[in-house]
Amino acid sequence: MRCSTSGTSVGSMIREAEHAENKADFVHKRAVAQKEINETRYWLELLAATD
């Protein structure tokens, strides 16, 4: 299951965004982190729905 990967990578992605080269890079890195958050939510919702 990929849940643990998407869930644990978010923190490192946000940390990486804090050291972005410019505003566009920051926005991009945060957007990628948000996609991982959405994936994590999906897996957690699926897990909850199927016990």
C-alpha positions as CSV (number, residue, x, y, z in Angstrom):
1,M,0.0,0.0,0.0
2,R,1.3,3.5,-0.9
3,C,-0.4,5.3,2.0
4,S,2.7,5.4,4.2
5,T,4.8,6.8,1.3
6,S,2.4,9.6,0.4
7,G,1.8,10.4,4.1
8,T,5.4,10.6,5.1
9,S,6.7,12.5,2.1
10,V,4.5,15.5,2.7
11,G,6.6,16.9,5.5
12,S,9.8,16.7,3.5
13,M,8.2,18.3,0.5
14,I,7.0,21.2,2.6
15,R,10.4,21.6,4.1
16,E,11.9,21.6,0.6
17,A,9.5,24.3,-0.4
18,E,10.7,26.5,2.5
19,H,14.1,26.6,0.7
20,A,12.7,27.2,-2.8
21,E,14.8,29.1,-5.3
22,N,12.0,31.6,-6.1
23,K,8.3,32.2,-5.6
24,A,7.3,30.0,-8.6
25,D,9.4,27.1,-7.3
26,F,7.8,27.5,-3.9
27,V,4.3,27.4,-5.3
28,H,5.2,24.4,-7.4
29,K,6.7,22.5,-4.5
30,R,3.7,23.3,-2.3
31,A,1.3,22.1,-5.0
32,V,3.1,18.8,-5.3
33,A,2.8,18.4,-1.5
34,Q,-0.9,19.1,-1.7
35,K,-1.3,16.4,-4.3
36,E,0.4,14.0,-1.9
37,I,-2.0,15.1,0.9
38,N,-4.9,14.4,-1.4
39,E,-3.6,11.0,-2.1
40,T,-3.1,10.2,1.6
41,R,-6.7,11.3,2.3
42,Y,-7.9,9.0,-0.4
43,W,-6.1,6.0,1.1
44,L,-7.3,6.8,4.6
45,E,-10.9,7.2,3.5
46,L,-10.7,3.9,1.6
47,L,-9.2,2.2,4.6
48,A,-11.9,3.6,6.8
49,A,-14.7,2.6,4.4
50,T,-13.5,-1.0,4.1
51,D,-12.3,-1.5,7.7
